[in-house]
Amino acid sequence: MKETNPHIRALYLRQKMQTAMSGVRDKLGIHEFDARDFEIVPVTVHVNGLDPEFNNYKIAHISDIHLGQWISAKRIEGVVNLVNKQKPDIVAITGDSVSYVVNEPILDMLRYLKNLKPKDATLAVLGNHDHWIGADEIRKVMKETGIIELENDVYTIKRGDAQLNIAGIDSVTLDKHDLNAVLNKLPESGPAILLAHEPDFADVSAATGRFSLQLSGHSHGGQMIIPGVGTPFRGSEFKKYPLGKYDVGDMVQYTNRGLGTNVFWIRINCPPEITVLNLQSSNSEIKDEPNKKI
């Protein structure tokens, strides 16, 4: 490869590394699904203005699948079954379904998401890796499998006259987000939840006063957590809100630790996460641990 651009060269090397590591994983047979590897994290969120029709509305949130690295075909099949067991109303996927390779085996793994069975819809936004490697191919497969991609768009769920709005912005890292377009599309009635791959965007979304909750990924929780300290690994767009639940103004920010890993297939005190969020209307009592106040 004669490409001299440092970013392209680094991408090529990571593609080679992913292919080699996946080959070793398959030869050694270390690609089996074990439900004990994944933590299902229940989170209660109080949503101002939530109609009682949506009380106890359940969102299963997954992120950063990074198909083809640690997440194998057998693991994504197991994850889908785990998510379905939660009986969610919607599934929210907050970006980076792939890492450094998009080929037919990986797209076939992505197609397996068609087996997600939420009551209402599976909604997704793309992350930086999705754009780097093959946004058009990923979008095509998502459309085939019935996943609704919210590319600076809004999806409204109705229960009679009651509404709950789920919005999504495209990658902040690659400057493809358009929050103004989202705000213009949002109906005046009903609370709004934002899907945004990058968690630190919460400072911007919270400032609008329009969102009750932002769901994000991107950080993988740092892939290492020191008890009582958190993660020492923070990077672009996940310096402030790297994992878990935060109060950002009047909005709740939740950062999922992700399912997969990036270049290094290591997690320490930071297991892959499936978040199960339970929405509570304003007249419901909440029994939940305090959020981190920012």
C-alpha positions as semicolon CSV with decimal commas, in nm:
position;residue;x (nm);y (nm);z (nm)
1;M;0,000;0,000;0,000
2;K;0,154;0,328;-0,113
3;E;-0,088;0,564;0,059
4;T;0,108;0,823;0,258
5;N;-0,178;0,987;0,449
6;P;-0,110;0,900;0,818
7;H;-0,479;0,848;0,896
8;I;-0,527;0,612;0,600
9;R;-0,207;0,426;0,685
10;A;-0,315;0,381;1,048
11;L;-0,657;0,263;0,932
12;Y;-0,499;0,007;0,701
13;L;-0,279;-0,128;0,982
14;R;-0,578;-0,161;1,213
15;Q;-0,771;-0,342;0,943
16;K;-0,486;-0,590;0,912
17;M;-0,471;-0,629;1,291
18;Q;-0,847;-0,689;1,317
19;T;-0,837;-0,951;1,040
20;A;-0,542;-1,131;1,198
21;M;-0,688;-1,129;1,551
22;S;-1,027;-1,249;1,428
23;G;-0,857;-1,533;1,243
24;V;-0,672;-1,641;1,557
25;R;-0,995;-1,617;1,760
26;D;-1,177;-1,842;1,515
27;K;-0,896;-2,098;1,500
28;L;-0,881;-2,118;1,879
29;G;-1,257;-2,136;1,909
30;I;-1,275;-1,844;2,152
31;H;-1,582;-1,692;1,993
32;E;-1,854;-1,867;2,193
33;F;-2,129;-1,665;2,360
34;D;-2,145;-1,665;2,740
35;A;-2,425;-1,460;2,895
36;R;-2,208;-1,409;3,204
37;D;-1,976;-1,187;2,999
38;F;-2,249;-0,924;2,965
39;E;-2,400;-0,703;3,234
40;I;-2,764;-0,601;3,210
41;V;-2,788;-0,262;3,381
42;P;-3,134;-0,140;3,494
43;V;-3,175;0,238;3,502
44;T;-3,481;0,438;3,605
45;V;-3,527;0,780;3,446
46;H;-3,780;1,041;3,551
47;V;-3,914;1,220;3,243
48;N;-4,093;1,550;3,293
49;G;-4,410;1,571;3,092
50;L;-4,421;1,198;3,020
51;D;-4,782;1,099;2,975
52;P;-4,892;0,820;3,213
53;E;-4,955;0,613;2,899
54;F;-4,575;0,583;2,873
55;N;-4,513;0,512;3,238
56;N;-4,275;0,212;3,266
57;Y;-4,184;0,243;2,899
58;K;-3,876;0,026;2,848
59;I;-3,575;0,107;2,628
60;A;-3,302;-0,151;2,568
61;H;-2,988;0,046;2,484
62;I;-2,685;-0,111;2,314
63;S;-2,385;0,058;2,161
64;D;-2,041;0,009;2,006
65;I;-2,094;-0,346;1,887
66;H;-1,774;-0,336;1,679
67;L;-1,870;-0,646;1,484
68;G;-1,586;-0,871;1,377
69;Q;-1,354;-0,795;1,664
70;W;-1,431;-0,954;2,002
71;I;-1,798;-0,965;1,904
72;S;-1,830;-1,273;1,684
73;A;-2,131;-1,411;1,499
74;K;-2,216;-1,635;1,795
75;R;-2,184;-1,347;2,042
76;I;-2,411;-1,113;1,848
77;E;-2,670;-1,391;1,825
78;G;-2,651;-1,433;2,202
79;V;-2,673;-1,059;2,262
80;V;-2,987;-1,034;2,050
81;N;-3,146;-1,311;2,256
82;L;-3,048;-1,133;2,580
83;V;-3,201;-0,807;2,457
84;N;-3,523;-0,980;2,354
85;K;-3,553;-1,138;2,700
86;Q;-3,582;-0,785;2,843
87;K;-3,905;-0,738;2,642
88;P;-3,825;-0,377;2,548
89;D;-4,065;-0,132;2,390
90;I;-3,783;-0,001;2,173
91;V;-3,420;-0,091;2,113
92;A;-3,178;0,203;2,078
93;I;-2,841;0,149;1,907
94;T;-2,600;0,440;1,947
95;G;-2,334;0,384;1,682
96;D;-2,013;0,206;1,589
97;S;-2,163;-0,121;1,473
98;V;-1,832;-0,192;1,299
99;S;-1,464;-0,120;1,363
100;Y;-1,215;-0,124;1,074
101;V;-1,354;-0,383;0,833
102;V;-1,680;-0,407;0,640
103;N;-1,716;-0,727;0,439
104;E;-1,992;-0,981;0,380
105;P;-1,930;-1,183;0,701
106;I;-1,954;-0,863;0,907
107;L;-2,259;-0,739;0,718
108;D;-2,418;-1,080;0,778
109;M;-2,360;-1,027;1,151
110;L;-2,524;-0,686;1,122
111;R;-2,819;-0,847;0,944
112;Y;-2,873;-1,064;1,249
113;L;-3,008;-0,754;1,425
114;K;-3,328;-0,814;1,228
115;N;-3,406;-1,067;1,503
116;L;-3,441;-0,793;1,763
117;K;-3,807;-0,794;1,869
118;P;-3,903;-0,470;2,046
119;K;-4,271;-0,387;2,070
120;D;-4,238;-0,061;1,876
121;A;-3,912;-0,018;1,684
122;T;-3,536;-0,056;1,666
123;L;-3,380;0,289;1,626
124;A;-3,016;0,370;1,553
125;V;-2,762;0,639;1,485
126;L;-2,422;0,596;1,325
127;G;-2,086;0,650;1,492
128;N;-1,748;0,764;1,367
129;H;-1,631;0,411;1,282
130;D;-1,943;0,348;1,075
131;H;-1,861;0,654;0,866
132;W;-1,492;0,579;0,839
133;I;-1,551;0,228;0,709
134;G;-1,879;0,209;0,521
135;A;-2,180;0,421;0,616
136;D;-2,359;0,351;0,286
137;E;-2,330;-0,027;0,327
138;I;-2,435;-0,012;0,691
139;R;-2,736;0,205;0,610
140;K;-2,841;-0,034;0,334
141;V;-2,832;-0,333;0,569
142;M;-3,015;-0,142;0,843
143;K;-3,290;-0,056;0,597
144;E;-3,311;-0,422;0,486
145;T;-3,344;-0,539;0,846
146;G;-3,607;-0,286;0,949
147;I;-3,378;-0,076;1,169
148;I;-3,478;0,289;1,155
149;E;-3,172;0,514;1,132
150;L;-3,225;0,859;1,277
151;E;-2,987;1,068;1,068
152;N;-3,065;1,409;1,221
153;D;-3,425;1,296;1,238
154;V;-3,713;1,223;1,475
155;Y;-3,931;0,917;1,533
156;T;-4,252;0,972;1,728
157;I;-4,424;0,695;1,922
158;K;-4,795;0,738;1,997
159;R;-5,023;0,590;2,259
160;G;-5,364;0,736;2,181
161;D;-5,318;1,112;2,207
162;A;-4,990;1,077;2,400
163;Q;-4,653;1,113;2,227
164;L;-4,291;1,025;2,300
165;N;-4,029;1,159;2,062
166;I;-3,702;0,979;1,992
167;A;-3,450;1,193;1,803
168;G;-3,108;1,112;1,668
169;I;-2,808;1,306;1,547
170;D;-2,537;1,185;1,313
171;S;-2,169;1,169;1,411
172;V;-2,041;1,470;1,605
173;T;-1,681;1,354;1,558
174;L;-1,716;1,389;1,181
175;D;-1,929;1,704;1,203
176;K;-2,229;1,535;1,043
177;H;-2,471;1,631;1,320
178;D;-2,743;1,891;1,268
179;L;-2,922;1,963;1,593
180;N;-3,116;2,253;1,444
181;A;-3,270;2,019;1,187
182;V;-3,372;1,785;1,469
183;L;-3,525;2,066;1,674
184;N;-3,720;2,187;1,372
185;K;-3,862;1,837;1,318
186;L;-3,957;1,778;1,682
187;P;-4,332;1,801;1,748
188;E;-4,430;2,059;2,008
189;S;-4,603;1,798;2,222
190;G;-4,442;1,511;2,406
191;P;-4,103;1,481;2,576
192;A;-3,794;1,403;2,368
193;I;-3,504;1,160;2,401
194;L;-3,187;1,208;2,197
195;L;-2,962;0,934;2,058
196;A;-2,610;1,072;2,009
197;H;-2,303;0,854;1,968
198;E;-2,074;1,098;2,145
199;P;-2,168;1,157;2,512
200;D;-2,007;1,497;2,562
201;F;-2,259;1,641;2,318
202;A;-2,487;1,639;2,624
203;D;-2,367;1,990;2,710
204;V;-2,514;2,114;2,381
205;S;-2,834;1,910;2,382
206;A;-2,913;1,987;2,747
207;A;-2,876;2,359;2,684
208;T;-3,171;2,349;2,440
209;G;-3,404;2,252;2,724
210;R;-3,588;2,020;2,487
211;F;-3,447;1,680;2,582
212;S;-3,514;1,480;2,897
213;L;-3,256;1,212;2,824
214;Q;-2,957;1,158;2,597
215;L;-2,830;0,806;2,524
216;S;-2,472;0,764;2,404
217;G;-2,181;0,525;2,370
218;H;-1,844;0,590;2,203
219;S;-1,627;0,552;2,515
220;H;-1,657;0,176;2,582
221;G;-1,649;0,293;2,943
222;G;-1,274;0,336;2,894
223;Q;-1,252;-0,049;2,887
224;M;-1,096;-0,022;3,233
225;I;-1,264;0,095;3,553
226;I;-1,081;0,159;3,880
227;P;-1,323;0,105;4,171
228;G;-1,404;0,433;4,341
229;V;-1,228;0,630;4,069
230;G;-1,386;0,544;3,736
231;T;-1,199;0,516;3,411
232;P;-0,858;0,678;3,361
233;F;-0,904;0,654;2,984
234;R;-1,092;0,944;2,833
235;G;-1,074;1,074;2,480
236;S;-1,231;1,295;2,220
237;E;-1,600;1,354;2,293
238;F;-1,601;1,138;2,608
239;K;-1,388;1,338;2,849
240;K;-1,676;1,455;3,071
241;Y;-1,929;1,174;3,056
242;P;-1,738;0,848;2,996
243;L;-1,975;0,597;3,160
244;G;-2,300;0,570;3,343
245;K;-2,563;0,819;3,446
246;Y;-2,521;1,195;3,490
247;D;-2,740;1,500;3,548
248;V;-2,652;1,765;3,289
249;G;-2,868;2,061;3,375
250;D;-3,225;1,929;3,366
251;M;-3,136;1,643;3,132
252;V;-3,012;1,294;3,214
253;Q;-2,711;1,173;3,016
254;Y;-2,650;0,800;3,004
255;T;-2,330;0,658;2,853
256;N;-2,340;0,286;2,775
257;R;-2,011;0,093;2,811
258;G;-2,066;-0,075;2,475
259;L;-2,076;-0,439;2,372
260;G;-1,750;-0,478;2,185
261;T;-1,395;-0,356;2,201
262;N;-1,174;-0,157;1,972
263;V;-0,815;-0,247;1,877
264;F;-0,736;-0,404;2,215
265;W;-0,971;-0,684;2,316
266;I;-0,932;-0,618;2,687
267;R;-1,182;-0,507;2,950
268;I;-1,097;-0,471;3,320
269;N;-1,384;-0,417;3,567
270;C;-1,576;-0,288;3,266
271;P;-1,797;-0,564;3,122
272;P;-1,998;-0,522;2,802
273;E;-2,332;-0,360;2,879
274;I;-2,696;-0,386;2,784
275;T;-2,879;-0,097;2,948
276;V;-3,248;-0,135;3,025
277;L;-3,402;0,206;3,089
278;N;-3,740;0,236;3,255
279;L;-3,915;0,569;3,196
280;Q;-4,127;0,705;3,477
281;S;-4,386;0,980;3,449
282;S;-4,371;1,282;3,676
283;N;-4,628;1,150;3,924
284;S;-4,436;0,825;3,980
285;E;-4,207;0,768;4,274
286;I;-3,845;0,696;4,179
287;K;-3,623;0,467;4,380
288;D;-3,286;0,493;4,214
289;E;-2,933;0,587;4,310
290;P;-2,844;0,957;4,270
291;N;-2,703;1,071;3,939
292;K;-2,365;1,234;3,903
293;K;-2,436;1,608;3,904
294;I;-2,237;1,816;3,655
